[in-house]
């Protein structure tokens, strides 16, 4: 059991789904690259030792690999909060993941997460929505949002899950889901891609955790990278930080309800990410970073493709 309090969790804490979590968390998506559960578990253990108690995962990350590692390494730690994700399943070839949006598929993915996490209930489950018209979907995958939410609420009522989060949702979808008690939102967002500010504002107003994916950009080939922005690089040089640390720290300071879940397979890189929780910018530096213009060219096009208003 850890001895970390609210004051010494990296980045402080935020209450998400009734659970007090470190604002600097850890995303496990890259762990399957290690192909060795003992090495993956060592990274997880080090994150926990550094005060991280918020771990983001999915059964479709390495076909259960990350979930098994989490279950075996920190699954019995009472303060560890494991947040799972549904809405896709392992793909093949070019697409590592493919949509799995039908209500019965969402239920099956929850069952898959229960099995690989070796538990009888899940804490927070994020549903990654793929809306018809935003992605090439088979007819069977063009599902009404209300039907998807109804299945998640039903599984919560059954005790399979404790709380519901949403990912890649529009403002309209989030507004319609608020009565269900949404506890977190994961949308694409970073210092050079900020078209989601209206959704962030609603989350802030409602006390919903904002947990952006691709916080440094570069999620898809050709998409803009925060670390290549000249202002970010200049601030990093002035403060003796890496551009990645500047980009992550900006998110934490920009919104008090923001959490970050950077992932890595390197313990050294992990320690750099956790150190972001101690970074504070003065008012002038924040003004400079806030004025970073949105990405242009192909990066902007790809960023718009990945976000919905």
N, C-alpha and C positions, 0 to 999 in steps of 0.2 A: 504493500500500500504506500502511495506517495505521501509526502508531508507538505505538499504545496498548498498555499492558501490563495485567496483571491488576489492578494497583493504581489505574489511572486510567480503567478502563471505568466508565460510569455505573452506580452501585449495586454495583460489584465484579463478580465473575463466578461462574458456576456451570457445572459440566461436565454437558452434556446430550448423550447419544449420542456420547460421546468427544470432543465439541467444547466448547471454553471460550467461553461466550457471556456478553455483558453482561446483568446482571440487569434492567436497563431496556432493553427492546427496542422495536420499532416494528411496529405492526399496520397493514397496508396496505388494510384493507377500505374506508376512506373515499376513497381516492385516485381511484377512477373519477369521483367528483363533479367533479373538476377538468376532465375531458374534454380535457385537453391534456397529452400525454406529456412535453413539456419542463418544464412546471410540476410535474408529479408527480415527475419525475426530480430536480428541484431539491430537493424535500422529502427524498427518499431520500438524496441526496448530503449534505445538511446533517446528517441523522441520523448518517450514517457519519462525517462530520467531527467530530461531537460524541462519538465513541467507541462508538456503537451498532453492534454487529455481528450482532445477532439480529433477523431480519426475518420476520414471519409473513404468509403470503399464501395464495392459492388461485386456481386457474385460473378458477373461477366468480366471482371478484371482477372485475366488468366484462368478463366473457367474454375473459379473458386480458390485459386492460389492465395490471393491476398486475404480473403476471409479466413481461410484455415490458419494462416500465419497470425492474424489478429486474435483469433479465438485461442490459439495455443499460447501466445505470448502475453496478452493483456486482458483476455476475455473474462478473467475472474477478478480483475482489479475493480473495486467498487466505484471508483471515481472516473473510470474510463468511459467515454461516450463514443460509441461506434455508430456512425451515420451511414446508412446504406442507400443504394440508388437502384431504381428500376426503370424500365421503358425501352430496354434494348437487350439483345442476346448476342453471344459470340458469333461473328461472321466467319468468312473465309476469303482467302485471296486478298484482293485490294481493300475490302471493307472489314476492318477488325471487329466492328460491331454493326448489327443491323437492327432496324426498328422491331419492337415487340410491344405494340400499343393496345391490343385488344384486352378488355377487362379480364378474360380468363388467363391471358398471358401475364398480366400484372400480378394476378393471384399466384400463378406458378412461380414467378420470379421471387415473390416474397417467401414462398415455400423453399425455393432454392437457397435464398439467403439465410433462412432459419437453419437449414441443414448444414451449410458450409461454415456458419458461425457457431454451430453447435449450441443452439439456444432454443427456447420455446416461445420467445417473443422478441421483437425488434424494437429498438428505441425510436429513432427518427428515420423515416423512409422518404427519400426524395424521388418524386416521380418526374422523369425527364420527358416532357411533352414534346411531341413532334406534330405540329399542326398541319392539316391538309393544306397544300399549296405552298408550304415553305420548304419542302423536301420531296424528291420523287418517291412517292409511296405507292405500294400495291393497294388495290381497292380494299382489301381486307384490313389494311392498316389505317384507313381513313376513319378515325373513330371520334365520336362526339365527346367533348371534354366533360360534359355532365355525367355521361355513362362511366367514364374513367374515374371521376371523383366519387361516384356512388359506390364503386367497387372498393376503393381505398377506405372510405368511411365504414363500409360493411366489415372490412377486415380489422379496422380499428375497434369496432364494436365487439368483434369476436375475440379481441385480446391478442391478435397476432402482431399488431403494431401499436405503439404508444402515441406517435405524433406523425403528422403529414407535412412534408416539404414539397416544393415545386421547383422545376428547373426548365429553362427556356420557355417561360410563359410570357404572354403579353399582359399589358396593363388591364385590359378588359377581362382576361381569364383570371388574373389574380383577384380583381375586385369581386368577381362572381364566386370565387372560392373562399373569400374571407369568413363567411359564416361557419365554414368547416373547421376554423381554427388553425390556419397555416402558421407554422413556426419558423420556416426559413425559405429563402428563395435563392436558387443558384442560376444566375444568368451570366452571359458573357459581358465582361466589364473590365476596363483598365484605364490608365491615364490618357491613352490615345484613342480610346473607343468608349465614349460616354453617352451614347444615345439612350441608355437605360435610366437616366436620371429621374424621370417621372416615376418609374417603378421603384427605384431606390427611395424616393421621397415617400411613397405610400408605405413601404416597409418600415421606414423610420417612424412614421406617424403611428403605425399599428404595433410597433414593438416587435417586428419580424426581423430575424437575423438575415443579413445580406452577405451571401457567401459566393462571390464571383468566381467563375471558372475562366481560364486563360487570363489570369491577372497580370501577366506580362506579355500578352498577345502571342503571336506566333503559333497559334493552335493548329492552323492549317497551312499548307505550303503557300507562300506568297502573302500571308497575312502580316500586318504590321507588328513590329516588335518594339515594346516599350524601351528595351535596353539600347535601341539604336537612335532614340530621340536625343537631340543635341542638348536640350535643357536638362534632361535626366542625367546625361553623361557629365555635364558641367557641375551639377549639384553633387553628384557622386565623387568627382575629383576633389571638390572643395571640402567635402566632409570626410574623405578617406573611406568611402563606402563603395560597394559595387553598384552598377546601375540597377541590377535586379533588386537589391535591398532598397534602393530609393523608390522604385516602382511599387513594391509591396508595402513599404512604410507609408507611402502616400495614401493608399487605400484605407489603412487603419486610421489615419488622422483625418481623412476626408469625411468619414461617416462613423459615428460612435457605435452603430449597430453592425458595422462591417467586420467580418471574420475572413481570414485567409487560410487556404489549405494547400500551400505549395508542396509539390512532390519531388522526390529525388531518390536515387539509389545509393547516394554517397553520404556517409556520416558527416564528413567535413562540410559538404554543401548544406546538409540538414542543420548543422550548428550555425551556419551563416544565416539561414532562414529564420531560425528561432531568435537570433540576435536582433532581428528586425523589430521585435516587440519593445526594445529599449530605445529605438530611434524616435526623436522628436524634431520637427522642423520649426524654425522660428516663423513669425508672420510673413516676413519678406520672402523667405524660401517657399512657403506654401503658396503665396501669390504667384510666384514664378511658375511653380508646378501646376497650379490650377489653370494657368494661362496656356499650357501646352496645347497646341492646336490638334484637332482630330486628324487621324491618318488620312493620307491622300493616295490617289492612284489605285493600283490593284489591291493594296492593303485595305483601303477604305471599302472597296467593293466586297471583299471577302468578309470584313467586319460586319457590314450591313446584312450580308447573307446569314450570318450567325446570330443576329439579334432581331427581336420583334418588339414593336412598340404597342 
